[in-house]
Structure formats: C-alpha cells, structure tokens
Amino acid sequence: MLSIWFFIGILLLIYGVLIFGSGLYEYYNPPAEHKVLAELHAGIWWGALLFALGAIYILKFRPRRNG
C-alpha cells in the first residue's frame, strides 16, 4: 500500500525544481521593470524549500519491501 504522502512528496519535489529553475532564470535575466522586493529572490528560496520538503516526504514515506 502506498501512502498519499509519498505522492505529495513527489509533487512538492517537482514543483520545487520548477520554481527554483524559474527563480534562477529570473536571477540571471532580470525583468526590464523592477518589482517590489525582487532583491529577495523569493522563487529561489521557495523552490529550495519545496524541494527539501518533497525530498523529506519521499524519504520518510517511501514504499518498503516486507521480507
């Protein structure tokens, strides 16, 4: 039986990679108009956080073989 949290971990990991990649792209290619608090690079931080949470969920709730 697979736990739903394992699949949520996969989703968080995928979203984390996508958001982190988007944040890195925006870091190296800043938009023409300046956004409020853009210097905090929220996409990079949130992407890294979601990636870490997804990895923790995957490791904690991964399917194990019995026997």
FENVEN-V637473 format. One record per residue. SS is DSSP state (h for helix, s for strand, l for the rest). PHI is phi in whole degrees, -180 to 180 (* if undefined). D_CENTER is the distance of its C-alpha to the mean C-alpha in Angstrom with 2 decimals. Layout:
SS/PHI/D_CENTER, SS/PHI/D_CENTER
This chain:
l/*/25.45, l/-95/21.67, l/-80/19.83, h/-63/17.82, h/-68/15.23, h/-64/14.67, h/-70/13.80, h/-64/11.58, h/-61/9.68, h/-63/9.64, h/-63/8.49, h/-62/5.49, h/-64/4.83, h/-65/6.12, h/-61/4.72, h/-61/1.40, h/-63/4.89, h/-65/6.87, h/-68/6.29, h/-63/6.53, h/-63/9.38, h/-64/10.86, h/-65/10.99, h/-66/12.68, h/-61/14.96, h/-68/15.97, h/-67/16.62, h/-85/18.96, l/-131/20.40, l/-64/20.83, l/-67/22.19, l/-64/25.95, l/-96/26.06, l/-78/24.69, l/-101/22.34, l/-66/22.69, l/60/20.56, h/-67/19.00, h/-71/19.68, h/-81/16.98, l/54/14.23, h/-61/11.98, h/-62/9.49, h/-67/9.08, h/-66/8.99, h/-67/6.68, h/-62/3.98, h/-65/5.35, h/-65/5.86, h/-65/3.24, h/-62/3.29, h/-65/6.75, h/-63/7.47, h/-62/6.88, h/-64/8.99, h/-63/11.39, h/-64/11.96, h/-63/12.61, h/-69/14.95, h/-73/16.63, l/-111/17.35, l/-65/17.89, l/-70/21.23, l/-120/24.13, l/-86/27.51, l/-99/30.51, l/106/33.48
